[in-house]
Amino acid sequence: MEKKMVKRKKLKVFRLLLVILVLGGIVLAMELYLNTRIKNITIKGTNYLKDDYILYLANLEDYPSFYYTTTGKIKKKLQKSPYIKKVNIKKGFYHTMTIEVVENNPLFISEIDQKVVLDNQKEVVYTNEISLFRIPRLMNKIPNTKYHSFKKNISKIESSILGKISEITYVPNEFDKDRFLLYMNDGNSVYLTLTKFKMINYYNNVLKQLEGRKGILYLDSGNHFKVME
């Protein structure tokens, strides 16, 4: 009886190892690439929020992975802040990121409870996390019946003029319960009422007519200026 010869196929061990090494190298290279850190972060649109605060809130202090860090997650984290109204995030070439922030601008600080009132009418306790630019301080309490109207009307003041107001004091008299006194950084004072808050936006035009003189501008009853001697 004739014996059949069975040929045993030699396993091509070298080729198998080579395939495994190549695949492992590809996986490792992809993992290293996906873990490439963010190279540069640019923050735009902030006037008083510190960059460190933005980075901390978004968990970007250590410049994490460019690809594993999604813009949606960053946006969600940042919009939890009461100081932030809107956020737009863009990723760019060479693993860069741009964060555009629209702030809820602060209107004034209440000296009584140390709360910052924002232009969306929210009130937050002042902390060192933010660096406030020049805004006035409200020095005394305003009745609840007037307070909402006060916040609404002060939001009509342009930021460039708001920065020139040092202090605001509620000073009603027997004729007008809506009367306020504004102390300006340049040494002038302004009386006005709730319905005339917007008129302070013309303050720079008034200054030109004063020719360097200091005094009190009455906008609560007429429009006249009393020079201080």
BELDA-V41520 format. One record per helix or strand of 3 or more residues. SS is the DSSP state (~ for helix, > for strand). FROM is the first residue (numbers start at 0). TO is the last residue. If there is no record, write none. Layout:
# BELDA-V41520
ss & from & to
SS & FROM & TO
SS & FROM & TO
This chain:
# BELDA-V41520
ss & from & to
~ & 12 & 33
> & 39 & 43
~ & 50 & 56
~ & 70 & 77
> & 83 & 91
> & 95 & 102
> & 105 & 109
> & 114 & 117
> & 122 & 124
> & 135 & 137
~ & 143 & 153
~ & 158 & 161
> & 164 & 169
> & 178 & 183
> & 188 & 192
~ & 193 & 209
> & 214 & 217
> & 223 & 226
